[in-house]
C-alpha cells in the first residue's frame, strides 16, 4: 500500500509484503501501518487527507465483485480517518 501526496505525488508512506495473508484484514492493517507507522515519515494528519492518493498492488487475480467491495470498503475507511 502506497500513500503519495501533492501534485508531484511525493511518497508519504508505504508498506508491503510478499507473504500470503487474508486480503481484507491485510489491507486494513497495511492501510493503518503505512499511513501512521512508516518510520520514515510523521503520521499522516487529517489536514493532509485531501491531498493524498493511495494505491494498492495485489499480486493475485481477484474477481470484480470482490474488487468492487474492496474499493468501497477502502474509501469508507479513508473517509473515516
Order of alpha helices (4+ residues) and beta strands (2+ residues): beta-beta-alpha-beta-alpha
